[in-house]
Amino acid sequence: MISQDDILRRQHTAALKAKLDRLAEIQYAKDEGIDEGIEKGTLAPLVHLYRRRLGRPLSEEEHNVLQQRLATLGADRLSDLVLDVTEADALEAWLKDPGAR
């Protein structure tokens, strides 16, 4: 026979587990939001620099390429590139080249 204490203990344990699960979900969402905010905060200035160098807005495809390369190459590499490559055509070719580093 299950005692009242056992029932209360199980209810408490279940409630505690649910609360811990929820806290883990909140922390995960918070971490993802921070990562996304950092990425967007880094991406926006780069998009501005590339747009100025090219003399036109980035296409959706170019924007996506820049976002992917930010994740793989980092902001320093992308910043150096936009400052070092003075020809808009060369920068445009770099954005179109899938193997470009």
Order of alpha helices (4+ residues) and beta strands (2+ residues): alpha-alpha-alpha-alpha
